[in-house]
Amino acid sequence: MPPSSKHGSPILYKAGQPIIALRNFKLGEPGRDDGHREEFLQRLVHERPDVIPMEEIEPAFRPLISVCTELVTQAGSIDNVWVTPHGGLILGECKLIRNPQSRREVVAQVLDYARAVKGWHFEDLEAAVRNARKEPSFSLWALVKDQTDLDEELFVDAVTRRLRSGRFMLLVISDGIHEGVEALAGYLQLHAGVHAGLALLDLSLWEGIDGGILVVPRIPLRTVLIERGIVVTDGTGTRIDPPSTAGNAGFDSPRRVTASEPEFYAQLDQHQPGQAEGLRAFLTSLKPLGIEPEFARSLSLRWQSGKGATLSAGTIEPTGSIWLLKAVTDARLAGSEPAAQKYLAAVARLAGGSVKRYDTGSVDARGADGRSLRISALTEHAAEWRDAIADFVKDIA
């Protein structure tokens, strides 16, 4: 179903001038000999990576920094490669998808690319990028250093870890991903490759503005992120693990895992080595309390009140900082601010810190040094922190 029939046609309105209805078109359609095909999409998302709505796709993989196009591997050339300031790797394939067969082929192709890159060293990736860019002195670190809080050694280590484990984000980008696309989820399960997330992006194209093109990014209906098992390649071959049940011991249904979750843990280990394992165990202990971890760029500890409101027990940054300001705000809206004040005081005591009150009226807990709470100070008292959260949930209920 074309976007024009489902969402209506965009119009261009300017006061005092006729209203212009824009026309949806497809790259390479009959009668168009303008060279706008896959190369157009490839160039577009390289020059303007912000056209890709990563906030809606996988928030942990942003911002996107364009690395190169046509990265040569043993499986062929990868259309687009991006990196994040924390070493996340994103591989993109731009295709004109017109039928179910081409959908299956492009997914198989992008998985082949991921398998080909998995196991590379940092030096292998950088050498391939230099060839693709035709810049013998190009440096990945020089590309990202002004946008990251990592030093060069940590950045190189971050990229190396993702190459070694095959932990990538894969994007299939087209100007026509529509009906029947949900079947790709099952297809991914049958084609083993790497431990990766897969997302599909439709760039809807419209013309009628003085020869220009309006590009509207759209995540296909019902298929933002493929719900999938984890595809793992090791020295003995390839297997597909079922969706992760981490944090679900003793519960019937597995928790859906997006690519932002392992990316969050990877960043946490970069900033606070050894803390990821303790945090996983802590989240498992919160499950009976109804606390559900929500992974995006940061980790939110959320639960549903008896009245259906979504409340927070805190936010954990991938840097290891912990903020409880949202817990106070949500409790205040729920009419239970004293419960939040009690919770903050309890957590501050565990960390050897204090409760900080701002002139604006907001309140948060600080660590022993007067700065933000650090996860290392609280995972040492995980049981007590869990008890404080249990009391907080009970007091609000």
C-alpha atoms as one frame of an Amber mdcrd trajectory, in Angstrom:
protein
   0.000   0.000   0.000   1.649   3.259  -1.047   2.011   5.965   1.581  -0.301
   8.284  -0.345  -3.275   5.952   0.057  -2.697   5.230   3.736  -1.409   8.508
   5.123  -2.689  11.062   2.617  -0.558  13.227   0.359   1.707  15.928   1.845
   0.972  19.435   0.680   3.136  22.532   0.468   1.444  25.617   1.906   2.783
  29.146   1.809   0.617  32.146   2.614  -0.550  33.975  -0.468   0.461  31.221
  -2.878  -1.406  28.251  -4.369  -1.387  25.057  -2.323   0.797  22.406  -3.943
   0.029  18.706  -3.552   3.205  16.619  -3.609   3.444  13.386  -5.591   4.863
  10.194  -4.158   7.294   8.405  -6.450   9.587   5.390  -6.394  13.235   5.343
  -7.385  13.754   3.689 -10.754  10.054   3.615 -11.619   9.098   3.498 -15.333
   9.562   6.807 -17.046  12.230   8.021 -14.608  15.713   8.046 -16.075  17.249
  10.464 -13.609  19.812   8.202 -11.969  17.987   8.284  -8.628  18.325   4.656
  -7.574  20.139   2.890  -4.725  23.027   5.328  -5.127  20.686   8.181  -4.214
  19.678   6.498  -0.928  23.275   5.564  -0.167  24.508   9.116  -0.665  21.564
  10.615   1.197  22.005   8.611   4.417  25.781   9.083   4.304  25.660  12.849
   3.923  22.674  13.276   6.259  22.638  10.424   8.793  20.188  12.469  10.860
  17.465  11.455   8.374  17.562   8.032  10.095  15.310   8.199  13.207  17.582
   6.189  15.526  15.742   7.600  18.539  12.756   5.488  17.467  14.763   2.529
  16.158  17.494   1.923  18.756  18.251   4.942  20.974  21.544   3.484  22.220
  22.940   3.710  18.676  23.018   7.465  18.342  24.203   9.822  17.183  25.226
   8.233  13.915  28.587   9.348  12.537  29.060   8.515   8.860  32.229   6.503
   8.246  32.168   5.483   4.580  30.231   3.953   1.714  31.110   0.804  -0.256
  33.164  -0.917   2.446  34.684  -3.983   0.775  34.356  -7.358   2.562  34.630
 -10.970   1.449  30.835 -11.002   1.121  30.726  -7.898  -1.054  30.616  -4.152
  -0.459  28.581  -2.764   2.438  26.620   0.253   1.234  26.955   2.374   4.376
  28.888   2.202   7.623  28.319   4.400  10.660  29.879   4.495  14.110  28.662
   6.014  17.378  30.789   8.050  19.780  30.948   4.999  22.063  32.098   2.545
  19.412  28.756   1.142  18.272  28.840  -0.134  14.688  25.957   0.182  12.243
  25.896  -1.459   8.817  23.404  -0.318   6.207  22.117  -1.791   2.953  20.168
   0.432   0.546  17.879  -1.440  -1.839  14.822  -0.871  -3.969  12.517  -3.489
  -2.447   9.605  -4.333  -4.718   8.596  -7.927  -3.878   8.883 -10.577  -1.140
  11.836 -12.245  -2.871  13.900  -9.050  -2.856  13.040  -8.560   0.828  14.413
 -11.990   1.703  17.499 -11.427  -0.428  18.392  -8.099   1.139  18.093  -9.475
   4.681  20.305 -12.437   3.760  22.759 -10.012   2.161  23.073  -7.715   5.169
  23.539 -10.743   7.445  26.302 -11.990   5.139  28.020  -8.627   5.463  27.820
  -8.816   9.239  29.284 -12.328   9.248  32.126 -11.147   7.001  33.044  -8.273
   9.340  32.716 -10.274  12.545  36.137 -11.210  13.858  37.956  -8.291  12.235
  40.497  -6.384  14.290  40.279  -2.623  14.648  43.186  -2.310  12.222  41.310
  -4.413   9.641  38.283  -2.136   9.821  40.347   1.035   9.623  42.320  -0.278
   6.629  39.100  -1.182   4.796  37.653   2.251   5.544  40.788   3.939   4.222
  40.414   2.009   0.986  36.726   2.876   0.718  37.350   6.568   1.354  40.565
   6.560  -0.708  42.269   8.364   2.179  45.496   6.543   3.204  45.888   8.628
   6.367  42.267   8.401   7.553  41.753   7.702  11.264  38.518   6.524  12.882
  39.613   8.143  16.114  40.072  11.515  14.402  36.515  11.184  13.067  34.916
  10.745  16.512  37.272  12.324  19.047  35.386  15.610  19.229  32.082  13.803
  19.876  33.010  11.217  22.518  33.920  11.212  26.186  36.183   8.170  25.696
  39.907   8.412  25.236  41.485   6.822  22.164  42.428   3.569  23.885  38.928
   3.004  25.227  37.351   3.861  21.869  39.580   1.384  20.014  38.769  -1.254
  22.633  35.032  -0.554  22.292  35.083  -1.024  18.521  37.263  -4.122  18.847
  34.830  -5.751  21.270  31.928  -5.243  18.896  33.887  -6.635  15.974  34.966
  -9.647  18.005  31.447 -10.473  19.201  29.615  -9.511  16.004  27.404  -7.132
  17.966  26.147  -4.734  15.293  23.050  -2.804  14.335  21.861  -3.665  10.814
  19.701  -1.283   8.778  17.828  -2.104   5.584  16.912   1.161   3.878  14.514
   1.441   0.947  11.917   3.674  -0.632   9.228   1.002  -0.575   9.057  -1.350
   2.430   5.358  -2.030   2.849   2.978  -4.977   2.993   4.243  -8.407   3.958
   7.365  -7.103   5.641   6.498  -8.800   8.948   7.560 -12.130   7.415  11.164
 -10.958   7.635  11.103 -11.670  11.367  10.691 -15.379  10.741  13.219 -15.270
   7.937  15.836 -13.798  10.273  15.317 -16.696  12.671  16.175 -19.155   9.906
  19.342 -17.472   8.700  21.997 -17.580  11.360  24.775 -15.042  11.401  25.752
 -12.679  14.167  24.472 -11.243  17.427  22.802  -8.246  15.817  19.741  -6.066
  15.780  17.850  -5.552  12.542  15.669  -2.587  11.655  13.867  -1.599   8.471
  13.541   1.995   7.315  11.375   3.324   4.515  12.348   6.702   3.049   9.196
   7.912   1.363   9.983  10.302  -1.524   7.786  13.146  -2.755   8.278  15.637
  -5.581   6.629  18.882  -6.617   8.760  21.552  -4.927  10.625  23.410  -7.671
  12.358  20.216  -8.774  13.354  19.267  -5.227  12.509  16.084  -3.324  10.874
  15.798   0.100  12.251  12.818   2.056   9.997  11.435   4.804  11.546   8.732
   7.018   9.032   6.098   8.089   9.450   2.950  10.147   7.265   0.257   8.576
   4.044  -0.568  10.368   4.434  -3.307  13.013   8.090  -3.814  12.135  10.244
  -1.297  13.935  12.625  -3.834  15.410  12.519  -7.472  14.477  11.610  -9.628
  17.466  14.211 -12.278  17.197  16.335 -14.919  18.782  19.978 -14.086  19.188
  22.096 -15.280  16.277  25.524 -16.351  17.548  28.582 -17.453  15.600  31.420
 -19.200  17.418  34.373 -21.374  16.490  32.238 -24.489  16.012  29.541 -23.042
  13.813  26.382 -20.993  14.092  23.325 -21.309  16.299  20.247 -19.281  17.186
  19.543 -18.773  20.877  15.968 -17.997  21.944  15.186 -14.431  23.037  17.065
 -13.552  26.184  15.518 -14.434  29.529  18.091 -12.403  31.426  16.423 -10.930
  34.450  13.490 -13.362  34.246  14.501 -16.251  36.462  11.373 -17.941  37.732
   9.055 -16.249  35.239   7.133 -17.894  32.457   7.562 -15.503  29.551  10.903
 -14.219  28.258  11.481 -10.492  28.233  11.870  -8.943  24.802  15.397  -7.697
  24.243  16.275  -4.916  21.811  19.727  -4.103  20.500  19.878  -1.110  22.862
  20.201  -3.424  25.872  23.515  -5.144  25.031  24.791  -1.815  23.695  23.999
  -0.198  27.067  25.890  -2.919  28.929  28.823  -2.599  26.525  29.048   1.132
  27.206  28.711   0.586  30.952  31.619  -1.864  30.920  33.680   0.705  29.044
  33.106   3.345  31.716  32.751   1.114  34.787  34.518  -2.219  34.148  32.903
  -5.151  35.903  29.649  -3.388  36.822  27.462  -4.872  34.076  27.272  -8.309
  35.693  26.257  -6.872  39.057  23.609  -4.688  37.431  22.093  -7.664  35.592
  21.779  -9.550  38.872  20.247  -6.485  40.526  17.630  -6.135  37.780  16.746
  -9.806  38.224  16.104  -9.153  41.917  13.701  -6.317  41.046  11.464  -8.475
  38.880   9.170  -9.648  41.725   8.563  -5.985  42.578   7.152  -5.349  39.115
  10.119  -3.202  38.103  10.724  -3.455  34.349  14.031  -2.196  32.922  13.559
   0.064  29.915  16.708   0.318  27.812  17.210   3.278  25.526  20.161   5.630
  25.613  19.975   5.163  29.377  18.271   2.572  31.596  15.037   3.484  33.347
  13.655   1.471  36.275   9.907   1.656  35.715   6.791   0.087  37.126   3.038
   0.483  36.815   1.076   1.775  39.792  -2.307   0.335  40.716  -3.912   3.298
  38.960  -2.094   2.565  35.717   0.480   5.354  35.977   4.069   4.630  34.950
   6.496   5.524  37.743  10.280   5.587  37.991  12.645   4.263  40.627  15.625
   5.919  38.965  17.661   6.313  35.793  21.067   4.724  35.204  23.382   6.233
  32.607  25.838   4.075  30.624  28.571   6.126  32.298  27.532   4.631  35.648
  25.779   7.726  37.018  22.422   7.231  38.769  19.713   9.889  38.961  16.613
   9.692  41.169  15.082  13.029  40.175  12.430  11.322  38.009  11.386   9.164
  40.980  10.546  12.300  42.940   8.735  13.935  40.020   6.605  10.857  39.337
   5.795  10.345  43.022   4.799  13.995  43.329   2.391  13.617  40.395   0.998
  10.494  42.045   0.409  12.446  45.278   3.073  10.489  47.185   6.039  12.843
  47.430   6.845  11.792  51.046   7.448   8.248  49.768  10.023   9.585  47.317
  11.719  11.710  49.988  12.043   8.620  52.174  13.424   6.616  49.237  16.035
   9.241  48.359  17.190   9.471  51.965  17.584   5.689  52.150  19.593   5.487
  48.930  21.784   8.432  49.904  22.651   6.713  53.195  23.659   3.537  51.342
  26.026   5.546  49.118  27.406   7.570  52.026  26.002  10.664  50.369  23.224
  13.161  50.938  19.971  14.520  49.535  20.416  17.600  47.360  17.668  20.220
  47.193  17.703  22.737  44.357  16.320  26.265  44.242  13.893  25.111  41.560
  12.230  22.780  44.080  13.620  19.572  42.589  15.368  17.011  44.765  17.973
  14.321  44.033  20.435  12.101  45.884  24.180  12.689  45.642  27.170  10.502
  46.367  29.814  10.869  49.069  31.758  13.332  46.890  28.710  15.549  46.392
  28.413  14.523  42.767  26.019  12.096  41.081  25.431   8.669  42.590  27.688
   6.015  41.060  26.538   2.512  40.340  29.582   0.995  42.054  28.517   2.579
  45.353  25.081   0.983  45.172  25.773  -2.464  43.715  27.906  -3.045  46.813
  24.629  -2.686  48.732  22.357  -4.276  46.136  20.100  -6.048  48.651  19.576
  -2.861  50.650  18.908  -0.859  47.487  16.333  -3.437  46.444  14.666  -3.172
  49.865  14.531   0.616  49.540  12.826   0.275  46.152  10.396  -2.303  47.601
   9.453   0.148  50.365   9.089   2.938  47.781   6.724   0.866  45.638   4.750
  -0.241  48.720   4.463   3.291  50.109   3.107   4.653  46.832   0.699   1.732
  46.454
